[in-house]
Structures are given as C-alpha cells and as structure tokens.
Amino acid sequence: MSEMVKLTIDDREIEARAGEKLLWTALENDIYIPHLCAIKDEKRPNASCRLCFVEIEGVDHPVTACTRKVEEGMVVKTRSPHLDRLVKTGFELLLSDHDLKCAECPANKNCALQTIAKKRGLKLRQKRFKLIERDYEIDDSPAEFAYNRSRCVLCGQCVWADREEAKVGAIGFTQRGVKRAVTTFEEIPLADSICTECHLCVDACPVGALYYKSDLK
C-alpha cells in the first residue's frame, strides 16, 4: 500500500499518495487547475503549456503543478492575483496562434480551451497579442479523420498517444519557437506515413485539431 501524505490546497485538507503530482491530486479532489499538456503517466512532464501554475508556502516563486510532487504538510494556493496574471498571459499567448472559428470546430462545447476560459473567467477573443496568421492546409488524407494544424496548441497529447499507446511513431514535434509543429516525418500526408489510423491521437486531442470527419457540422 502506498504511503499517504496530508496537504492543504485552497484551505482544504487533502490526503494523497506520496509521490503523486500536485495537479492530479487537485483534480481528483475537484479543485480545478488549468492544463493542456499534462499526461498522468508521463514520468517527466514537460510543462509546456505553462497554465498550471500554483503557489506553495515557503517557495518564493510559482511552480507548475504537473511537475511538483505532493509533500507532507504542503500548503498550496491555486488562485492569487499573481497566478491569475500568469495563467491569463499563457492563455492569451496560446490564443494568438489558434484558429478561433469555434462554431466550425468539431470540438465546439467540448474543448479544453473553452473549459479553461469558463473556469477562469477568461475571454477567447484576446486583443493583447498580435495574431499569428498561418496558411496551413488541412490534412484530410486519412479515411475517417483529419488534422487542422491551425487549431493545434502543441500540447503533445496526440504524440504521446501515437508513441506510447499505439506504439507507432507516425507523428512528432518539429522545429522550434513559433515554427514548432506536430507533423509527420518530412511533413508527408498522414495516409502516406506509417500511421495505422488507429484513432488514438484523435481521441487524445483536446481542442479539435485532430477530428473525425463525421463530426463536421
């Protein structure tokens, strides 16, 4: 049996398994922390979305909840003026590089971005950062699904599903900075790659970048 520890999150005393990540402990206790890239089974979370910041008593700077393990006596805050500014900035940066035609998206009303906006009182139409306009072609070469790169938030959920669950490796990250993208080797169409069309990547996508053709409105 795993050792248990007691900690406090937002003034609630909680018992958790020693070694568990703070993010999953909070979520399992109905304490919402924004997140996109976190994968529970990933041993070394990359914390790339920069949305799950929390404050821990005795730590002089915010930390990402997906990388921090719970500890006995830990006191955590998920909301503060500083944290809210950090999350708002990270969220708006994501939106500056995202195709926000929600009404046309198969993930509309079932989208992680919409959930974050609702839970944190944020607007989906941000004006703070200049929009990055891209002209990506939709890859609809697979029989039952398609990939719209302009909706991708680079969370890595599809890459994990493809490599760790499907054990295929058809897609991965390429480039750096604003050119970073999820694509196939040499950016060939999915149907021409080693993709087995198992659909696990589609099911993993939280924002409608990968979607079933049958879900198109």
N, C-alpha and C positions, 0 to 999 in steps of 0.2 A: 504493500500500500504506500502511495506517495506521501511524503511529508507535507503537512499543510502549514500555511502561514496566515497571519491576520494582518490586514492593512486597511487603510481608510481612503476611500475615493469619494470626493464631494460630500464629506461629512457622514458617509455611510461606512460602517464597519463591515468588511467583507473577508471571507475565508477563501483562500485559493491554493492551488497546488504549487508547491515550491518549484521554481524554475519556469513557471508559466509566464508568457509575455503579458505585460500590463494591458495591452489593447484587448486581447481575448478575454482576460479576466473582467474588464469593464463591460464589454459587450455581452458576456454571458450573464451579467448581473443587471442588464437593461440600462446601462449607462452608456450613452452614445458618444463615440469619438469618431470624427470624420476619418475616412480612409478609402483608398483606392487600390494601392499596390500590395497591401498586406496579404500574405498567404500563410495560413496557420502551420502548415507542415514544413515551411521553408526554415532551415536551420539558421541561415544568415540573412535576415530581411534587409533589403537594400534601402528602404525608407525613401524611395524616390519621389513619391507624390508630395511629401512634406506637409501633410494635412493632419497628422495625428499627434501634434504637439501637446504635451501636458507639463504641468509644473509639479515638482517633487520637493517637499520640505527638506531644506538642507542642501539642495542643489541650486547653484546660482544661475542656472540658465535652463530654458525649456528643453525637454528631451522628447524623442519620438517614442510613442507608446508601443509601437510594433517591435522595437529593438530592446526595450528595457524589461528586465525580468522583475517579477514581484519580489519583495523582501519583507521580512517580519517587521512590523511597526511602520512601514512606509505610509506617508501621508501625501495624497495626490489631489490635485485640482485639475479638472478638465476645462474649466472656464475662468477667464480673467480678462481684463482689458488687453493685456499684452498678448495672451494666447489668441484671443479673438482677432486681433490685428494680423497675427502671423497666419492664421487659417484663412482669413479673408484675402490676404495678399497671395497666398499659394493658390487659392481657388480662382482668383481673377487671372492669374498667370496661365492657368490651365485653360480657362475660357477664351483667352486671347488667341489660342491656337486650336480652336474647336469649332466645327460646323454646327451652329446652333439652330438648325431648322428642325426643332423638336417635333412639330406637327407631322413632318415627313419621315421621322425616325421610327423604326420598329420597336425601339426601346422606350418610346414615349410613355410616361407614367410608370415605368419600371426601370428607371435609370438611376445609377448611383449619383450622378451629378445633381439630378433633381432632388434626390433624398438629402444630400448634403445641404443644398440651398434651403430646403424646407426646414430641416432640423436646426440650422444655424441662422435662419433669417437672412440669407444672402440672395442677391439678385443674379439671375442667369445672364442678364444683359449688362455687362460691365463696360464702363467708359474710361477706366483708369489707364489701361494699357492699349497700345495700338494693336489692332487685329492683324494677325499674320495671315495673309491671303495665299492659299495654295491651290494649285490646279491638278488635283490627283484624279486619275481615272479609277472608277470602281472596278475591282476585280470580281467579276461575276462568273468566272470560268468553272467553278465547282458546280455540280448538278443541283444541289439543294441550298447552298448558302453563298454569300458574297462578302467582300471586305471593302469597306469605305474608309480609307486611311485618314480622311479629313475629320473623322469622328474619334480617332484613336487618341487616348490620353496617356499612352506609354506606361500603363500600369504593370504590364508583364504577365497578367493573368493568363492570357492565351498562350504565351510562350511556355509558361510553367505546365499548363495542361498538355501542350503538344510534346514537350520533352520528358516531363516527369510522370505523367499519367498515360499518355498514348505511346510514349517511348519511340517517337518518330523523328522529331527534329527538323520538320519542314520549314518552320519559321523561327526568326530570332531578331535581335536588335542589330541595327547597322548605323554607322555614322555617330556623330556626337553633337552636343549642343542643339541648336534649332533644327539641324538636319537629321537628328535622331529619328529612327522609324522602326516599325516592326514590319518585316517583309521576308520574302523567300530568298534563297541563295541566288545571287545575281538578279534579283527582283523579277524573276520569271513568274508567269501566272501560277496560281495555286494548283490548278489542274495539271500543269506541266511539271510540277515539282514532285517531291516524294510524299506529298500529302495523301493520306489514305481516306480523307473525307469522313473521319470518324465523328466529327461534330463536337468533340470535347472543347475545342478552342472557342467555338461559337457559344456554347453553354457557359463558358467561363467569362466571356466579355461582359463587363458591367455597364457599358454605355451604348451599345448598338453599332459599334464599328464593324464587328462580325455579326451577321444576322441571317436568319432564314428567309429565303425568297418568298416563302408562303406567308410571312408576316408583313410583307409590304402592304401599305394602305393604298 
